[in-house]
Amino acid sequence: MQLTDEERAALDGAWGEPQRIATQVLVKLGESYGAERLIPIASAHLVACSYQIAGEAGIDIYSRLVEVGAKVKVPTTLDPGSIDFVRWSRFRTPEHYAQRQIVIAELLEAMGVTPTWTCTPYYVLNVPRFGQHVGWSESSAVAYVNSVIGARTNRLAAYVDLCAALVGKVPYFGLHVTENRKGQILIDVASEIGQQMHDDDFAALGYFVGAALDDLIPVVRGVLDASGDQLKFLSAAAASTGSVALYHIVGVTPEARTLEDAFQGGTWQDVLSFGRKELEETKEKMCTFHEGKVDVVGLGCPHASIAQIETYIGLLAGRKVHHETELWVCMNEIVEDMARKMRLIGKLEESGARIMTGTCLNDCPLDAWGFRHLVTDSAKFAYYTPTTVGSECHFTSTERCIEAAIRGYIGERNGE
């Protein structure tokens, strides 16, 4: 790789051991992918900040870095932790576990990170511009900023993201390079679906795309419009079932004003159809149970927006959650604070919902609850919770999620 004098000095230890190790990691990564140089980044986002992911090894690494004065060089935000830092005891989190997560938080903050504790840092505090290079992990956020905002990042692994934050640079390869961002596969969405897609349809489309393509770049044709939240659902789904880090939707996302733009003047390797049959089959695959008592309804994965919270309240319409069912709504602290000022959180809590901030069902220990049946509108929850929570999962629309929370049941009972 072509390194600057400053980068060579860092490898020689001139700027301290953290800079030496971090630069060495980035150079080795770049060399393995044929990168010619390192490039500056505008921000970083870290994934190994939850105790579930970092564990005691992470605490040891972070402790050593703090001891020698390591500091991040660019604005750096954090993915969800493994606890709600305010209400962890109400979620039956073991005290020892909570304290270890708090240690991680203190160590990361000592290195200068911004404690956002969210998978949606692009809502606030870490919002890249179109074309900016960043160094992010968190698969759903990577897919979102690449596709919806048009910033540029590869899908960094845990601790590589920290190296990027400490150095303020990443290797120039992959999705940082313009020609590598062109579409590869065309996804043709049938007109009867694409003209008026619902939130759960976007999640299912993402689930279908990720499973079919892995890490190829899809170009979706036939979707007429999409909200930011709907694109968030698609991003999370495609990044969960596969490794999709960038997609284009013709006429919707910024690098796909036209089909020709999306393929950079070239053509596609293959065409996949997404019609009514594919939509229904995908939603079927997203469920591991279809009917029965519901233990918990999980909303807000990725973390909920104000618009989603308003939707939940409208659907609840003042009704109460069933006494044997939990309704958990996940969000970040800034969204919660704003929602409280708007008197939205009180309405959710009056209906019996629990607010979970800074974490989610996939990241915190839930053994004490004994959940067996989860209902969700999140494709990411649907994909991961059978493993992370150990529960059966039913994916459905937000409307049916709320009804399940109120009835305590999903399926045909009570005339549903």
C-alpha positions as CSV (number, residue, x, y, z in Angstrom):
1,M,0.0,0.0,0.0
2,Q,1.1,3.6,-0.6
3,L,1.4,5.1,2.9
4,T,2.0,8.6,3.9
5,D,4.9,9.6,6.1
6,E,2.5,10.0,9.0
7,E,1.0,6.5,8.5
8,R,4.5,5.0,8.3
9,A,5.4,6.8,11.5
10,A,2.3,5.4,13.1
11,L,3.4,1.8,12.1
12,D,6.7,2.6,13.7
13,G,5.1,3.5,17.0
14,A,5.7,7.2,16.8
15,W,2.2,8.0,17.9
16,G,1.8,5.4,20.6
17,E,0.9,1.7,20.7
18,P,-2.9,2.1,20.1
19,Q,-2.2,4.0,16.8
20,R,0.5,1.4,15.8
21,I,-1.8,-1.5,16.3
22,A,-4.9,0.1,14.8
23,T,-2.9,1.3,11.7
24,Q,-1.4,-2.1,11.3
25,V,-4.8,-3.8,11.3
26,L,-6.2,-1.4,8.7
27,V,-3.1,-1.8,6.5
28,K,-3.3,-5.6,6.7
29,L,-7.0,-5.4,5.8
30,G,-6.3,-3.1,2.9
31,E,-3.5,-5.3,1.6
32,S,-5.7,-8.4,1.7
33,Y,-8.3,-6.6,-0.6
34,G,-5.7,-5.0,-2.9
35,A,-6.3,-1.4,-1.6
36,E,-3.7,1.1,-2.7
37,R,-4.1,3.5,0.2
38,L,-5.9,4.6,3.3
39,I,-8.5,7.4,3.1
40,P,-9.9,9.8,5.8
41,I,-13.4,9.1,7.2
42,A,-16.0,11.5,8.5
43,S,-17.2,9.3,11.3
44,A,-17.3,5.8,12.8
45,H,-19.9,3.6,14.3
46,L,-19.0,0.7,16.7
47,V,-20.8,-2.6,17.1
48,A,-18.7,-4.4,19.8
49,C,-20.1,-2.2,22.6
50,S,-22.6,-4.6,24.1
51,Y,-21.5,-7.0,26.7
52,Q,-23.2,-9.7,24.7
53,I,-20.7,-9.1,21.9
54,A,-17.6,-7.8,23.6
55,G,-17.7,-10.0,26.8
56,E,-14.7,-10.0,29.2
57,A,-12.3,-10.0,26.3
58,G,-13.7,-6.7,25.1
59,I,-13.4,-5.2,28.6
60,D,-9.7,-6.3,28.7
61,I,-9.0,-4.7,25.3
62,Y,-10.8,-1.5,26.1
63,S,-9.1,-1.3,29.6
64,R,-5.7,-1.6,28.0
65,L,-6.5,1.1,25.4
66,V,-7.8,3.5,28.1
67,E,-4.7,2.9,30.2
68,V,-2.5,4.1,27.5
69,G,-4.7,7.1,26.6
70,A,-6.3,5.9,23.4
71,K,-8.8,8.4,21.9
72,V,-11.0,8.3,18.8
73,K,-10.0,10.7,16.1
74,V,-13.4,11.1,14.4
75,P,-17.0,11.4,15.7
76,T,-17.8,7.9,16.9
77,T,-21.2,6.5,17.9
78,L,-22.3,3.3,19.6
79,D,-24.6,0.4,18.6
80,P,-27.1,-0.8,21.2
81,G,-25.7,-2.1,24.5
82,S,-26.9,-5.2,26.4
83,I,-29.0,-3.3,28.9
84,D,-31.5,-0.5,29.3
85,F,-29.1,1.7,31.3
86,V,-32.0,3.3,33.3
87,R,-34.4,0.4,33.6
88,W,-32.2,-2.7,33.5
89,S,-33.6,-4.1,36.8
90,R,-37.2,-3.9,35.5
91,F,-36.1,-6.1,32.5
92,R,-34.8,-8.7,35.0
93,T,-31.2,-8.2,33.9
94,P,-28.8,-9.9,36.4
95,E,-27.0,-7.2,38.4
96,H,-23.5,-8.6,37.6
97,Y,-24.3,-8.6,33.9
98,A,-25.6,-5.0,34.0
99,Q,-22.5,-3.9,35.9
100,R,-20.2,-5.4,33.3
101,Q,-22.1,-3.5,30.5
102,I,-21.7,-0.3,32.5
103,V,-17.9,-0.9,32.7
104,I,-17.8,-1.2,28.9
105,A,-19.8,2.1,28.6
106,E,-17.4,3.9,30.9
107,L,-14.3,2.6,29.0
108,L,-15.7,3.6,25.6
109,E,-16.7,7.0,26.8
110,A,-13.2,7.5,28.2
111,M,-11.9,7.0,24.6
112,G,-14.2,9.9,23.5
113,V,-17.1,8.1,21.8
114,T,-20.6,9.5,21.8
115,P,-22.9,7.2,23.8
116,T,-25.8,6.9,21.4
117,W,-26.5,3.2,22.1
118,T,-28.5,2.8,18.9
119,C,-28.6,1.0,15.6
120,T,-30.1,4.1,14.0
121,P,-27.3,6.7,14.5
122,Y,-28.3,8.3,11.3
123,Y,-31.4,9.8,13.0
124,V,-29.2,12.1,15.1
125,L,-25.6,12.9,16.0
126,N,-24.0,10.8,13.2
127,V,-25.6,11.7,9.9
128,P,-23.2,11.4,7.0
129,R,-23.6,13.4,3.8
130,F,-24.0,12.0,0.3
131,G,-20.6,10.8,-0.9
132,Q,-18.8,11.0,2.4
133,H,-16.5,8.1,3.4
134,V,-17.3,6.6,6.9
135,G,-16.2,3.6,8.8
136,W,-19.2,1.8,10.2
137,S,-20.3,-1.5,11.4
138,E,-23.9,-2.6,12.4
139,S,-25.3,-4.3,9.3
140,S,-28.6,-2.5,9.1
141,A,-27.0,1.0,9.5
142,V,-24.3,0.2,6.9
143,A,-27.0,-0.8,4.3
144,Y,-29.0,2.3,5.2
145,V,-26.2,4.9,4.9
146,N,-24.8,3.4,1.7
147,S,-28.2,3.0,0.0
148,V,-30.5,5.7,1.4
149,I,-28.0,8.5,2.1
150,G,-25.4,7.6,-0.4
151,A,-22.4,7.8,2.0
152,R,-19.7,5.1,1.6
153,T,-18.6,2.4,3.9
154,N,-17.8,-1.2,3.9
155,R,-19.4,-3.5,6.4
156,L,-16.6,-3.4,9.0
157,A,-16.1,-6.2,11.6
158,A,-16.1,-5.6,15.3
159,Y,-12.8,-4.0,16.5
160,V,-11.9,-3.1,12.9
161,D,-14.5,-0.4,13.3
162,L,-12.6,0.8,16.5
163,C,-9.3,0.8,14.6
164,A,-11.0,3.0,12.0
165,A,-12.2,5.4,14.7
166,L,-8.8,5.5,16.4
167,V,-6.9,6.2,13.1
168,G,-9.7,8.2,11.4
169,K,-9.1,6.3,8.2
170,V,-10.1,3.1,6.3
171,P,-8.6,1.2,3.4
172,Y,-9.8,2.4,0.0
173,F,-11.6,-0.6,-1.5
174,G,-15.0,-2.2,-1.9
175,L,-17.9,0.2,-1.6
176,H,-15.7,3.2,-1.2
177,V,-14.8,2.9,-4.9
178,T,-17.4,4.3,-7.3
179,E,-17.3,1.5,-9.9
180,N,-17.8,-1.1,-7.1
181,R,-21.2,0.5,-6.3
182,K,-22.9,-0.4,-9.5
183,G,-25.9,-2.8,-9.4
184,Q,-25.4,-6.4,-10.3
185,I,-28.8,-8.1,-10.1
186,L,-32.2,-6.7,-11.1
187,I,-35.2,-7.3,-8.8
188,D,-38.4,-6.8,-10.7
189,V,-41.3,-6.0,-8.3
190,A,-44.7,-6.7,-9.7
191,S,-46.8,-3.6,-10.3
192,E,-49.7,-4.7,-8.0
193,I,-47.2,-4.8,-5.1
194,G,-44.8,-1.9,-5.9
195,Q,-47.6,0.7,-6.4
196,Q,-48.6,0.6,-2.7
197,M,-46.2,-1.3,-0.5
198,H,-46.8,-1.5,3.2
199,D,-44.1,-1.5,5.9
200,D,-44.2,-5.3,6.2
201,D,-43.9,-5.7,2.5
202,F,-40.6,-3.7,2.5
203,A,-39.3,-6.0,5.3
204,A,-40.3,-9.1,3.3
205,L,-38.7,-7.7,0.2
206,G,-35.4,-7.2,2.1
207,Y,-35.6,-10.6,3.6
208,F,-36.1,-12.1,0.1
209,V,-33.2,-10.1,-1.4
210,G,-30.7,-10.9,1.3
211,A,-31.5,-14.6,1.2
212,A,-31.3,-14.7,-2.6
213,L,-28.2,-12.5,-3.2
214,D,-26.0,-12.7,-0.1
215,D,-23.6,-9.7,-0.7
216,L,-24.4,-8.9,-4.3
217,I,-25.8,-5.4,-5.1
218,P,-29.5,-5.5,-6.1
219,V,-31.3,-2.9,-8.1
220,V,-35.0,-2.9,-7.4
221,R,-37.4,-1.8,-10.1
222,G,-41.1,-1.2,-9.6
223,V,-41.3,0.4,-6.2
224,L,-42.9,3.8,-6.7
225,D,-42.1,5.4,-3.3
226,A,-40.8,4.6,0.2
227,S,-40.5,6.4,3.5
228,G,-37.3,6.5,5.5
229,D,-38.7,4.0,8.0
230,Q,-39.7,1.6,5.2
231,L,-36.2,1.8,3.7
232,K,-34.9,1.1,7.3
233,F,-37.0,-2.1,7.4
234,L,-35.7,-3.2,4.0
235,S,-32.1,-2.4,5.0
236,A,-32.2,-4.4,8.2
237,A,-33.9,-7.4,6.5
238,A,-31.5,-7.6,3.6
239,A,-28.5,-7.3,5.9
240,S,-29.8,-10.0,8.2
241,T,-30.6,-12.8,5.8
242,G,-27.6,-11.9,3.6
243,S,-24.7,-9.5,3.6
244,V,-26.3,-6.8,1.5
245,A,-24.5,-3.6,2.3
246,L,-25.8,-1.5,-0.7
247,Y,-29.0,-1.7,-2.8
248,H,-30.6,0.7,-5.3
249,I,-34.2,1.4,-5.8
250,V,-34.9,3.1,-9.1
251,G,-36.3,6.6,-8.7
252,V,-36.1,6.4,-4.9
253,T,-32.4,6.1,-3.7
254,P,-29.9,8.7,-4.6
255,E,-27.6,6.7,-6.9
256,A,-30.5,5.2,-8.9
257,R,-32.3,8.1,-10.5
258,T,-32.6,5.9,-13.5
259,L,-32.0,2.2,-14.2
260,E,-29.0,3.2,-16.2
261,D,-27.6,5.2,-13.3
262,A,-28.0,2.2,-10.9
263,F,-26.0,-0.1,-13.3
264,Q,-23.6,2.7,-14.2
265,G,-24.4,2.3,-17.9
266,G,-23.9,-1.5,-17.8
267,T,-26.3,-4.3,-17.5
268,W,-27.4,-6.9,-15.0
269,Q,-26.1,-10.5,-14.4
270,D,-29.6,-11.9,-13.7
271,V,-33.2,-10.9,-13.1
272,L,-35.3,-12.0,-10.1
273,S,-39.1,-11.5,-9.9
274,F,-40.8,-10.4,-6.7
275,G,-44.6,-10.9,-7.1
276,R,-47.5,-11.9,-5.0
277,K,-46.2,-15.5,-4.8
278,E,-42.7,-14.5,-3.7
279,L,-44.1,-12.0,-1.2
280,E,-46.4,-14.5,0.5
281,E,-43.8,-17.3,0.5
282,T,-41.3,-15.0,2.1
283,K,-43.6,-13.9,4.9
284,E,-44.4,-17.6,5.5
285,K,-40.7,-18.3,5.9
286,M,-40.4,-15.5,8.4
287,C,-42.6,-17.3,10.8
288,T,-41.7,-20.3,13.0
289,F,-45.2,-20.4,14.6
290,H,-48.5,-19.2,13.2
291,E,-51.1,-19.4,16.0
292,G,-51.3,-19.4,19.7
293,K,-50.7,-17.5,22.9
294,V,-48.3,-14.6,22.6
295,D,-45.7,-13.9,25.4
296,V,-44.1,-10.8,24.0
297,V,-44.6,-8.4,21.1
298,G,-41.4,-6.7,20.1
299,L,-41.4,-3.4,18.1
300,G,-38.6,-1.0,17.2
301,C,-36.0,-3.1,15.4
302,P,-34.2,-1.1,14.1
303,H,-34.9,1.4,16.8
304,A,-38.2,3.1,16.4
305,S,-38.7,6.7,15.1
306,I,-41.2,9.3,16.4
307,A,-43.4,8.5,13.4
308,Q,-43.5,4.8,14.4
309,I,-44.3,5.7,18.0
310,E,-47.2,7.8,16.8
311,T,-48.4,4.9,14.7
312,Y,-48.3,2.5,17.8
313,I,-50.4,5.0,19.8
314,G,-52.9,5.4,17.1
315,L,-53.3,1.6,16.7
316,L,-53.6,1.1,20.5
317,A,-56.3,3.7,20.6
318,G,-56.3,3.8,24.4
319,R,-56.7,0.0,24.8
320,K,-54.7,-2.0,27.3
321,V,-52.1,-4.7,26.6
322,H,-53.3,-8.2,27.6
323,H,-52.3,-9.0,31.2
324,E,-50.4,-12.1,30.2
325,T,-48.6,-10.5,27.3
326,E,-45.7,-8.0,27.2
327,L,-45.4,-5.2,24.6
328,W,-41.9,-3.9,24.3
329,V,-41.0,-0.8,22.2
330,C,-37.3,-0.3,21.5
331,M,-35.8,3.1,20.7
332,N,-32.8,5.3,21.4
333,E,-32.5,7.8,24.2
334,I,-32.9,10.9,22.1
335,V,-36.0,9.6,20.5
336,E,-37.4,8.7,23.9
337,D,-36.6,12.2,25.3
338,M,-38.4,13.8,22.4
339,A,-41.3,11.5,22.6
340,R,-41.7,12.3,26.3
341,K,-41.8,16.0,25.5
342,M,-44.5,15.2,22.9
343,R,-46.4,13.2,25.6
344,L,-46.2,10.1,23.6
345,I,-44.3,7.8,26.0
346,G,-47.0,8.3,28.7
347,K,-49.7,7.1,26.3
348,L,-47.7,4.0,25.5
349,E,-47.1,3.3,29.2
350,E,-50.7,3.9,30.0
351,S,-51.6,1.1,27.6
352,G,-49.2,-1.3,29.3
353,A,-46.2,-1.0,26.9
354,R,-42.7,-1.2,28.3
355,I,-40.1,1.3,26.8
356,M,-36.7,-0.3,26.2
357,T,-34.0,2.3,25.5
358,G,-30.5,1.7,24.3
359,T,-30.8,-2.0,23.7
360,C,-33.3,-4.5,22.2
361,L,-34.6,-8.0,22.5
362,N,-31.7,-9.3,20.4
363,D,-29.0,-7.8,22.7
364,C,-30.0,-8.3,26.3
365,P,-30.4,-11.5,28.4
366,L,-34.0,-12.6,28.6
367,D,-33.8,-16.1,30.1
368,A,-35.6,-14.9,33.3
369,W,-38.7,-14.1,31.2
370,G,-39.1,-17.6,29.7
371,F,-40.5,-16.2,26.5
372,R,-41.6,-18.9,24.0
373,H,-43.7,-17.0,21.5
374,L,-42.7,-13.6,20.1
375,V,-44.7,-11.5,17.6
376,T,-42.9,-8.7,15.7
377,D,-43.0,-6.5,12.6
378,S,-39.2,-6.6,12.4
379,A,-37.6,-8.9,9.9
380,K,-34.4,-8.7,11.9
381,F,-36.1,-9.9,15.0
382,A,-37.8,-12.6,13.0
383,Y,-34.5,-13.8,11.7
384,Y,-32.4,-13.7,14.9
385,T,-34.7,-14.2,17.9
386,P,-35.2,-17.9,17.5
387,T,-31.5,-18.1,18.3
388,T,-30.9,-15.0,20.5
389,V,-34.1,-15.2,22.6
390,G,-34.8,-18.9,22.1
391,S,-38.4,-18.2,21.2
392,E,-40.7,-19.1,18.3
393,C,-41.4,-16.0,16.1
394,H,-44.4,-14.8,14.2
395,F,-43.7,-11.9,11.7
396,T,-46.6,-9.8,10.7
397,S,-47.7,-6.2,10.2
398,T,-47.5,-3.5,12.9
399,E,-51.3,-3.5,13.0
400,R,-51.6,-7.2,13.8
401,C,-48.7,-6.9,16.3
402,I,-50.7,-4.4,18.3
403,E,-53.8,-6.6,18.1
404,A,-51.8,-9.6,19.3
405,A,-50.6,-7.5,22.2
406,I,-54.1,-6.6,23.2
407,R,-55.7,-10.1,22.7
408,G,-52.7,-12.0,24.0
409,Y,-53.1,-14.3,21.0
410,I,-52.2,-14.6,17.3
411,G,-54.4,-16.5,14.9
412,E,-58.0,-17.3,14.4
413,R,-59.2,-17.3,18.0
414,N,-61.7,-14.7,19.1
415,G,-62.7,-14.2,15.5
416,E,-59.4,-12.8,14.3
